[in-house]
Amino acid sequence: MRQPEHMESNASLLQVNNLSIRLNSAAGLVHAVEDVSFTLKAGQTLGIVGESGSGKSVMARSLMNLLPRRAVAQRKGSVLLSGREISTLSERELQRLRGPDIAMIFQDPMTALNPVLTICVQVSEPLQQHLGMSKQAARARAIELLDAVGIPDAVNRIDQYPHQLSGGMRQRVVIAIALTCNPSLLIADEPTTALDVTVQRQILDLLTGLQKERRMGMLLITHDLGVVASRADFIAVMYAGRLVEVAPANTLFKSMQHPYTEALFNSIPRINDASHTRLQAIPGRPPQLHNPAPGCAFAPRCPYAQQRCHRETPPVVQAEQAGHLHACFYPVSAPVALGGVR
Amino acid sequence: MPAKKHPKIESRAQNFARALQQVFGRGFGPGFWLAVVWLLIVAFCALFADWLPVRDPLDPVIANRLNGPFTSNLLGADGLGRDIFARLIHGARVSVVIGLTAVSIGMLIGGALGIIAGYFRGHFERALMAVLDVILAFPWLVLLLALVAFIGQSLFAISVAIGFLWIPAYARVARANTLSVVQREYVLAAKAMGASTSRILIKEVLPNVILPVLAYGLVAMGLVIIVESALAFLGLSVEAPQPTWGGMISEGKRHLATAVHVAVIPSVTMFLTVLSLNFVGDRLRSRFDVKESNL
C-alpha cells in the first residue's frame, strides 16, 4: 500500500458517517444503503465491491446528492466532503461543488454522452461554466484533456460526435469531462462494466495513472474484486446496502474475515487452476432490499451461519489488524493465497 | 515508437456535408423533389408578390367578369373581374404568413411548455396536461371563432388564434420526447458536472427534442392553411379586399353553376400546396425520426 504523505494523513477528503438511504418503490421502502461509514483521504483509492443491487450506485449518487428528490424517502447520517456537509447544501451550492470538487464517471459511455453534441461542446462546457474560460480557451484546454486521456489525434477528434467514437474512446471522453475542473474526489461507478475486457484494463490503468498524477481521491466502484485488488488502497465490500468488510487492500486478501468476501474471492475464475475445476458460485440469490429480514443479510447464503446470525444484525467490529473492520459474528480468518488475483 | 497512422478524420465541414448527403442524398424519389419545387414557387410568390409582373389583384375590370382561363386573363377573372392569377399570387402571402406564424407560435409556446412539463413533472405537468386536454376536447372551429371574434381579423390576430390551437399538439410532442431524454444518463452526467437546470434544459434536452418537434412543423403548416381557408369560408379570415385562397374559394362558390374555374383554380392551388407540405413533411419526419428511420 502506498503510504499517504504525513501532511495529508490527517485531512480526510471524504467522510461518510452512518449513512442510511431508503428509496420509494412500488413494492415499498427499499433499504438501499444501511449504516455505511468510511473515510477517504486525498490521493487514496477506495474500492467498493458488491454485486448488482447491493446499493453501490445509490450510495455513490447520494455522495453527490444526485438521487432524484422524489425517490428518496429517508436519508440519515452525514457525508462530509473536505469538512462540508453535503446534504444541507442548496442546489446552487451543489452545482458549484459538482465538477471542481467532486466528479463522477458513469458506467455506460454509450449513454453518458449526449448524441447530438460534439465532443468539443461536451468537454468544454464545464470549463466555461466553472472556470469562466472563453470558448477558444476552453477548446484548447479540451484538446489537452483529450490528449491526456489518450485520445489519438485529439485536434481532429474533438469535432466528432459520440457515435463516431468506439466504446473505449467514449469512456476516455467521459473521463476527460470528469477531469475538466480538477476534482479532488473522483467517483468511478463501474467505469469498465460496459467495455470489452481488452479495453477495460487500459481504462483502469488510465484512471489509476491520472489519480496518482493529480493526487485525487478516488472511489472505484465495481462488482469485480479483481479490478480493485491491485488498484485500491482500501477495499470495502458491500452487501445488501451494508459495508460488511473494510480493510487495506493487502490485509483484506491476506486475512479476509467476512464469509461473503471469501465467497466473492472464491468465485473469481483463476487462470492457473487445473482444467475442469468447478467455479465456486455463491448459492442463493441476493436478498430483496425491501422489508429486510432480521439478522445478517448474508446468513441465508452463508455456509457458516449459526442461529444467532438469523436473529441479530452483526455490528461492525475491528479485526486484529488496525483499520480492518468487518460485520460478522463468526469471522473466517483463514489466510488465502494472493496468487490468482488479476 | 513511431507515430501511428490514424484513419483520416473528417473536418467539421466535411462532416456536415456528409450528414447532409445522408439525409437528402438517397431515395427521396421525384415526388419529393416536385413537392419541394412547388413549395419553393409558392414561397417565392409570397415573398415577391408586390414586385412580380402581374396585374393588380384588387382592380375590378367589369368587362372581364367571369372570363375563363386563357382569355383576357391568364387564369380567368372572378365575379368582380379581378385577375385570378394575381389574386393567387398575393393570396399565397396570406397562406404562407399564417402558416409560418401559427406554426411558430404553437411550436414556441407548446414546445416550451412541453419541455418544462416533461422535465419538472409534478403538479405543473398534471395541471398543464389537464388544460391541454380541455383545449383539445373543445370543437376547434368554435374555439377559433370565439378567438377571432375576441382578438380581431388582422393577419396577425388570425395567425395567433390558429397558433393557439396548435399549442396542445406541440406540447404533447415536446413532453413525450423530453420524458425519454431526461432518463438518459447524459442528463445525469451533466448534473454531476454541476450544470444548472437551465443549462441542462437548453444544452442537453432541447437539442434532442427540437428535431422531432421541427419535423412535425411542415405537416402542421399544411393543416394550418386548411384551417385558414375554413375561416375564410365563414368570412372570418383576413378582411375582404385582401386576397386569400380560402376567400377566393368562398367567393367562387356563388358562380359554381356558371364559372367553375373561379372556385376550382384556388382549390387546386391550395390542394397542391397542402399535399406538398404533407409529402415533404412526412418524408423528412421519417428520415429524422430515429424510431422510423432506423439510423
Boltz contact constraints between the chains, C-beta under 6 A:
constraints:
  - contact:
      token1: [A, 64]
      token2: [B, 192]
      max_distance: 6.0
  - contact:
      token1: [A, 66]
      token2: [B, 192]
      max_distance: 6.0
  - contact:
      token1: [A, 95]
      token2: [B, 194]
      max_distance: 6.0
  - contact:
      token1: [A, 95]
      token2: [B, 196]
      max_distance: 6.0
  - contact:
      token1: [A, 98]
      token2: [B, 192]
      max_distance: 6.0
  - contact:
      token1: [A, 98]
      token2: [B, 194]
      max_distance: 6.0
  - contact:
      token1: [A, 99]
      token2: [B, 193]
      max_distance: 6.0
  - contact:
      token1: [A, 99]
      token2: [B, 194]
      max_distance: 6.0
  - contact:
      token1: [A, 104]
      token2: [B, 192]
      max_distance: 6.0
  - contact:
      token1: [A, 106]
      token2: [B, 185]
      max_distance: 6.0
  - contact:
      token1: [A, 106]
      token2: [B, 189]
      max_distance: 6.0
  - contact:
      token1: [A, 111]
      token2: [B, 184]
      max_distance: 6.0
  - contact:
      token1: [A, 111]
      token2: [B, 185]
      max_distance: 6.0
  - contact:
      token1: [A, 112]
      token2: [B, 185]
      max_distance: 6.0
  - contact:
      token1: [A, 112]
      token2: [B, 186]
      max_distance: 6.0
  - contact:
      token1: [A, 112]
      token2: [B, 189]
      max_distance: 6.0
  - contact:
      token1: [A, 113]
      token2: [B, 186]
      max_distance: 6.0
  - contact:
      token1: [A, 114]
      token2: [B, 186]
      max_distance: 6.0
  - contact:
      token1: [A, 114]
      token2: [B, 204]
      max_distance: 6.0
  - contact:
      token1: [A, 116]
      token2: [B, 207]
      max_distance: 6.0
  - contact:
      token1: [A, 116]
      token2: [B, 208]
      max_distance: 6.0
  - contact:
      token1: [A, 126]
      token2: [B, 193]
      max_distance: 6.0
  - contact:
      token1: [A, 152]
      token2: [B, 6]
      max_distance: 6.0
  - contact:
      token1: [A, 153]
      token2: [B, 6]
      max_distance: 6.0
  - contact:
      token1: [A, 156]
      token2: [B, 9]
      max_distance: 6.0
  - contact:
      token1: [A, 159]
      token2: [B, 12]
      max_distance: 6.0
